[in-house]
Amino acid sequence: MNILSDDIKELIKKLAIPASVGTLFQTLYNIADTYFAGKISPEALSALTKSFPIYFIIIASSIGITVAGTSLIGNSIGEKNSKNASIYFCQLIFFSFLIILLITFIGLNYAPEVFSIMGSTNEVINLGLQYTDIIFLGSFIFILVVALNSLLHAEGDTKTYRNALILSFFLNILLNPILIFGFYFIPALGMKGIAIATLIAQTVAFLIIFIKVLKSNLFKNILISYFIPKFFFLKNIFFQSMPIIISICGYSIASAIVFKYAGLSGEYAAAGYGGWYQNRTSGFITNLGNKYSNYHNYCSKFWCTKYFKN
């Protein structure tokens, strides 16, 4: 597959189908976590679903970084400017670390207040923090996965991310009951087990994508100097990513309000509503991210190839 010369209709099929399959397993990933949380207790299910508005920060940041990286690197590839493509990738990694520091600080310091605003009981708050504290401590894994994958998407490789998502999904299903309820010498970790299983599965996805990136032609041309902050590139990344991040964070506020009123009927009602809401919304948000990412990718390849080819 040649991303610059193949027919645009065929490229869309080759890129969109693997991305869609990956999206399916990303949605199933959240359904599995919800299922196992319900096996712990209704309060645990309520805690997990109420953590979703907080977890939205990571989702929004991931989508924003994906959009920025895919579009800007893709434009540079379309212009046949491999140097700029490599620089954008390196600057995206630097930008990602800034985002990681910000969202980790927000998640660790303000999660208790968000749970309280949603009217959670002390038990649900404690269970929720067991999950979110670990997730936000490992947020760098989520962000680096999508930052690295932006290079692969920009080059037209959506299969690697699909394969990583499928593998991490099955690994998550395997690890969840072991870490939640214990197995031989492994102690029962409860809500912490769900978070740890997620991070282990994401780490495996990270390694798969990282190994693939190392084999990329663009990566082979990278110089250490490309990682030095460059205002022009960081500015473009910022303005490409922030509108998406801010707009998706709006869903976080809306869902927190809904949980506030659902909780007026008790934690069981919040758990029941949250189980449905998390599964529906996780698929919607992931599809939204893929739509923006693929839109920028296809358009940048098509127009840059049309107007900049020699």
Order of alpha helices (4+ residues) and beta strands (2+ residues): alpha-alpha-alpha-alpha-alpha-alpha-alpha-alpha-alpha-alpha-alpha
